[in-house]
Amino acid sequence: MQQFRTLFHPTDLSAASEVAFLHALKLAVMNKSSLTLLHVAGKHEHVHSNHFPSVRATLEGWGEIPSHSDKAAVLPWA
């Protein structure tokens, strides 16, 4: 299997882009690599950090980290 040290995921934060985010996060977990998200949008679109998908909630849902774990649990290999 190809090993990635870093993954880069551009997103427009639409519902359709959520599947791509899940794939990118799964690849990052499988390869123990970092994942960088970049929001791409129109020049007048306002985005708050809570619009981004929740890495922690997703990892908890997959059973990769325990619920209510410390922030360090998101990157146990770091």
C-alpha positions in Angstrom: 0.0 0.0 0.0 1.2 3.5 -0.8 2.2 5.5 2.3 1.4 9.2 2.5 3.0 11.5 5.1 0.5 14.3 4.4 -2.8 14.6 2.6 -4.4 17.8 1.3 -8.1 18.1 0.9 -9.7 21.2 -0.7 -13.4 21.5 0.1 -16.3 23.8 -0.6 -18.0 22.5 2.6 -21.0 21.4 0.6 -23.0 18.3 1.5 -21.5 16.6 -1.6 -18.0 17.3 -0.4 -18.5 15.4 2.9 -18.0 12.0 1.2 -14.6 13.2 -0.2 -13.7 14.4 3.3 -14.5 11.0 4.8 -12.3 9.3 2.2 -9.4 11.8 2.9 -9.7 11.3 6.6 -9.8 7.5 6.3 -6.6 7.6 4.1 -4.9 9.8 6.7 -5.9 7.4 9.5 -4.8 4.3 7.5 -1.4 5.9 6.7 -1.0 7.7 10.0 -0.5 10.9 8.1 -1.5 14.5 8.6 -4.6 15.9 6.9 -4.9 19.5 5.8 -8.3 21.0 4.8 -8.6 24.1 2.7 -11.9 25.8 2.2 -12.4 27.0 -1.4 -15.4 29.3 -2.1 -16.6 32.4 -3.7 -15.0 35.7 -2.5 -18.0 36.9 -0.5 -18.8 33.7 1.3 -18.3 33.8 5.1 -17.2 30.6 6.8 -16.8 29.9 10.5 -14.6 27.1 11.8 -17.7 25.2 13.0 -18.7 24.8 9.3 -15.8 22.4 8.8 -16.5 18.7 9.3 -15.6 17.3 12.7 -12.6 15.2 12.6 -12.9 14.3 16.3 -16.6 13.3 16.0 -15.9 11.2 12.9 -13.0 9.4 14.6 -15.1 8.7 17.7 -17.9 7.4 15.5 -15.5 5.0 13.7 -14.2 3.8 17.1 -10.7 5.1 16.3 -10.6 7.2 19.5 -12.6 7.0 22.7 -15.5 9.4 23.2 -14.6 12.6 25.1 -10.9 11.9 24.7 -8.1 14.4 25.0 -7.1 16.5 22.0 -3.9 14.4 21.7 -6.0 11.3 20.9 -6.8 12.7 17.5 -3.1 12.3 16.5 -1.9 9.3 18.6 1.1 8.7 16.2 2.3 12.3 16.5 
